[in-house]
Amino acid sequence: MNDMERTLLLFEPDAPCWDEETFVLAGESPETVSYLLDRGYIVRAGHGYVLTEEGTAKRLEMAEEYYISAEKIPPFDPDLSLWNNRLYLLMEKAFLGQFGIKEYSVNEEFPVVPGLSAKELYSVKDGQIEYTWQRHPQIQSFLSAFPNWGVGSRSLMPPGEKELIKWAAVNRMSSDTVRFNVVLRSRYDFELYRKQAPYPSDKFRLKDADRLFFYRITEDNIDDFYETLGKMHIFLLGQRRVYIPGYADIDSHEQENWTMMVLVADAERTLGSISKRLSAHGKALIEPANPLFIIGTSIERLREQNKPEDTVYDWFCDRTVHIARPDI
């Protein structure tokens, strides 16, 4: 396989848009861009490059020749896809994942049941935020319907998605979704869990993993973040009471599973400003959904990290800004 063929195969549903930097991060030569442009295989779109019809046909031809699966690329936003791709590639180089495995997804969407509006999720008074969703009647109904959680529920059959759908239909409950730029399931000491059978109701593969949900933050989307965080709270409630009760926060070997909201700014200056603003709310950001961490990084910071850390814990401790933590 030559350089051109290998580069064409990088274009896939989770990474449909590339630029010179992302090619380099993936181990390819930036000169390949000119080669592909000259042959009409890619074209400029936003700040990156996407496949043309000719490029798509060539990609499928290469995949067939080398017996590689090549799924059809659905419609996408070029600049959003490029940003997500860049973040994924930078995080891949941020830590090695020693003794474990790293499972990334891009632009993944999760269900939020019940689905509440922003004003039902939180309120702001005198500049201080309070998450109020746990007092909502729909949440109270959910808690009554699914009362079992924590390690004491491990001997019980988890309700699972089927029961959640049934409850929502009978009670005419609303639903919503929450989406993240990148999600990382980091499975440390993977060999301890490798031979375990899949947990039937673990639809989102969160059992026995530390989970990092990456969210692009700007000075202009703080209110959107507050709403997204509230939706994440309710998604985690579903994990703790429906999908993997007993294993949502403690793994099958009695070790903590960390859940982190990772805010990613483009520039370090923006990260500093936003971190200061959010830190003023303290534990109010995470209290209804503890244990939960909110940390921050930036594309600029990730670019400047020359040496990878060994584990996700090293990266978390030494390379990020800590905004809200359940243990402080």
N, C-alpha and C positions, 0 to 999 in steps of 0.2 A: 504494500500500500504506500503510495507516494504522499508528499505533504499536502497536495491539493485535495486528494481523495479523503485523507484523514480530516482535513479542515472542513470539508463539505459535510461530513458525518457528524460534526459538532452541532450543526443546526438540527434541533429536535424540539418537540413540544414544550419542554421546560426551559429551553434556551434557544429561542428562535431569532434572537437579535444579538449581534456581536460587534465589537470595535477592536481597534489595534491593541488596547490595553488588555481586554479580556482574552484575546487570542494569546497574548504573551503569558498571562496568568495560567492559561490552559496548556502552556508548553509549546505553543506554535509560534511561527515567525510572523511578525507584523507585515513582512513583505508579501505574504500570501494574499493579503487584501488586494493589492494591485493586480496580482495574477488572476484572481477570481473576477475582479471588475472588468479586466480586459477581455475575458471570455464570456462576459454577460451572465455569470452565474449568481452574482449578488448585485444589489442596488442600494443606494443610500436611502435610509428611512429614519427620520428623526436624527438622533445623534449617533446612530449605528448603521449596521448593514443587515439586510435580510435577503433571503433567497428570491431569485426571479423564477419564472416558470421553467426556464432552462435549467436553473440551478436545482430546482426541486426534482426535475426529471433525472438529472445527473446523480443527485443524492440517492434516489430510489434505485437507480441502476447500480451504483456502488454498493448499496446495502444488499441487493440481491446477489451481486457477484461475490461478496464476502460473507454471505449467510448471516447478515446482521438485521435485526428487526428495525424497521424504520416507520414509526407511526406517522400518520398524517398530521401536519401541524395545523391546529385550529386557528381562527382569527385571534389576533393579539394586538396589544398596544406596544409599539416598538420601544419607546423610551422607558416605559415601566418594565418591560421584559429585560431590557439592557441593564437597568439599575439592579433588578433582582439577580440577574446573572453575575454582575460584578460583585455584589455582596456575597453570593454563594462562593465564588472563586476566592475572594479575599478571606473569607472565614475558613475555607479549606486549608489555607496556608497559615492561619492564625494559631492553630494547635494541631498536634499530631494525632491525638486520640489514642495515646499509648494504652495498651491492655484492653482496648475496646474497639467498637466500630461506630462510625458516624453515618446516620441516615438523614439525608436532606430532602426536603420537598420545597417546591417553589409555588407561590401564589395559591397555597392550599386553603380551602374553605371548610369551616366547621359549623355544625348546627347549633343554634341557640334556642332552647325550649324551656320555658316560654320566652317569646320574644317581646321585649319591652322597648318603649320609646326612650329617647335620651332623658326626657324630664321624669320618666318613671324609674330610670336607673340611678340618677344622682341629682343633687341640688348644690348650689353654691350660695353661701351666705357670708357676707363680710369678707369675701375673698377666699373663704375656706370651703373645700369640697367635702361633701358627705355622700357616700353611696347608700341609697335608700331602698334599693331593689328588694332586699330581703324582707321588707315589710309589705310588699305588694300582695294583694289577694291571690294572684295566680301563683306566686312563689310559695305562699302559705299552703295552697292546695297541692303543689308539687311536693313539698316537704311531708305532708300528710300521706300522700300516695306512695312515696319512696322514703321511708323512715330509716332504713338501715344503711350505715356507713361506718368507716373506720375498720381497724383490724379485726374487731369483734364480729364483723359481718362475713368473714372469709368462709365460714362453714355453710353459709346460705347461698342459694342459687341467685346470682345477680339478675335483676329484672331484664336488662338488655334493651336494645333499641325497639324491639317489637312491642314490649309493654309500654315504653314511652310513647310510641306512636298511637297505641290504643288509648292511653290516658288522655293524650292531647286531643284526639278525635272526639271521645265521649264528652269531654269537658269544653270542647270548642276553644281550645287554647291557641294562642297565636304562636308563630314561629319566626325565626330570623336566622341570619348567618353572620359569621365573622371570618374575615380573611386576613392572612398575614403574608408579607413579602416572601419570607423564607421561614421554614420550620426545621429545627434540628432535633432529632432524637439521638441522644448520645448514650450509648450502652457500654458503660464502663464494666470491667471484669466480665466481658461477654461470655467467656468460657463457663462461668458459673451458671448461666441461664440457657446456654445453647441447646441443650437436650430437652428442655421443657416443652411440653405440647403447647400450641397456641391457646390463649385464653379465649373461649368462644365469643364472649361479648365485647372483647377489646377491639372494636371496629377501627379505632384510630391509632392503634399500635403504641399506646402510651405506657403500658405496663412494663416494669423493669427498665425504665429509661429516664434519664434527665431530659427535660423538654425545654427548648429555647424557642420562643416565638418572636421573630424579628419584625419590627414595625418601623417604617420610614417616618421620621418625625421632622417637622419644619416649624418655623415660627407661626405659620398660618393654619396649621391643622391641630392645634392643641385641643380644641373642643371635640374634634373628631376622635382624637386619642382618648379623651375621657369616656366617650361613648363606647369606643372599641374595648377599652379596659373593662367597662361594666359588662359588656357582652361576654368577654373572656371569663369574668367571674362566674357567670351563669353557665357557660360551657364547662368550666371546671366543676361546678356543682353537679352537672350531669354525669361527669366522670366519677365523682365521689359517691353518687347514690344510684346510678343506673348502669353504667358501662363496666366500671372496674372498682366497685366499692370494696374496700379492704386492701386495695393495691394502688390507689390513686396517689398516695403520698409516701407510702412505705413499700419497698419492693419485696419480692418473695424470699429474700435472704435477710429481711429485717433492716435494710439500709434505706436511708432517705432517698426519695426521688425528688430532685429539685425542679421546680417549675419557674421559668424566668420569662418575663416580658423584656425583650431587648430593644431599646429605642436606638435607632440608627439615624444620625444626622449626616448631612453631606460634609459639613465643615466642623472643625473642633470648636471654633468660636460659637457656632450655633448650639452645639452640644452643651457647652458651658452655660450658656444663657438659659436653655430649656431645663437643664438639670437643676439649676438654682431655683427656678420657678416651681418645678414640680416637687422638689425636696421640701419646700415650705409646707406642703400638705401632709408630710410625714406618713405615718402608718394609715391615715385615712384612705390612701389609695389602695391599700391591700388588705385591710382588716377583715372585710366580709369574705375574703377568699383565701385567707391564710391556710397553709404556708405558700407564699408567693413572693418572688423577688422582682424588682424593677431595676434594671441596670441600663447603662448607656455606652455607646461607642460611636465612632464616626468613620465614614469612608476614608477621610484624611488620616485618621489614627491607624486604621487597618493598613493603609498603604505604607505607612512609615514603620510598621513592625517588620524588622528584617529577619528576626529569628523566631520560629514557631515555639510556642510553649508545648510541654509534653502532654498535658491533659486539659480538658475543658475547665477543670477546677483551677488550674494554674492561670489560665486565660481570664477566668472570672475574677480571681483574686487580684491579679497584678495588672491587668490591661483594660479594665472597664471602670466606669464611674458608677458608684453605688447610690441609687436614688431612694429606694425603699426596700427594707429587709425585715423579715419576720423575727430575726434573732437579735435585733438591736433596738 
